[in-house]
Amino acid sequence: MEELICSVEFLKGGRELFARVSSEAGGVREYRAPTSDEVIDLVINDLQEEFESAPAA
């Protein structure tokens, strides 16, 4: 059985790239950066911390 653990949206607004991350544990949060590499790094770091600190199922 599959279960959605997070949702990630990438949006472009002007010169900035936005990422909107939503998860049950962390709620909804947004990240902004001038380049795709930077915003992706922010999302990766956030999700890695969240999943590493989550209790084992």
Number of C-alpha atoms within 10 A of each C-alpha: 2 4 5 7 10 14 11 14 10 15 12 12 8 7 9 13 19 20 20 15 19 16 15 10 11 13 9 13 13 15 16 20 16 13 12 16 10 14 19 18 12 17 18 12 10 15 16 12 10 13 13 9 9 10 6 6 3
